[in-house]
Every structure is written in C-alpha cells, then in structure tokens.
Amino acid sequence: MADMFLGEDLILWLLLALGGALFAGNLLAIVRPPSQPRDDTQLERAPMARSLLYAGLGLVAAVWALASLLAG
C-alpha cells in the first residue's frame, strides 16, 4: 500500500484538533468574555446556549477522535 501523506490517521488527528479548538474556544468565550466590545456591532457576552452547544459538540468530536486513535 502506498504511503499516505501524514499517515493513515490524518482525518482523526484533524478531528481531534478541530473538536478541541471548538470546545476550548467556546468555553473560553463564556468564562472570559472581552473586557469591552470593540464596536457597536459586537456583543458584550457570547450567547450562552449556543456557546454551550458548540462546546459540547467539540468535546464529543475530540473524545470520539481520541478514542478512535487509541483503539487503533
């Protein structure tokens, strides 16, 4: 079999990175919002329900990818 670019598990590594970033970014948007909006079009705080939903989806994706990588 031909060598694959960056290995056979590339899609799992990308899913782990994307899920982790989605989880961390949305969680940090809730925990530490910006001190003040930059202009009138930006919100003061991130929408709580949407941020929690996206953080949950990111966590599920990251855990799934990690479990797939560890299972072989």
Secondary structure, 3 states (H helix, E strand, C coil): CCCCCCCCCHHHHHHHHHHHHHHHHHHHHHHCCCCCCCCCCCCCCCCHHHHHHHHHHHHHHHHHHHHHHHHC
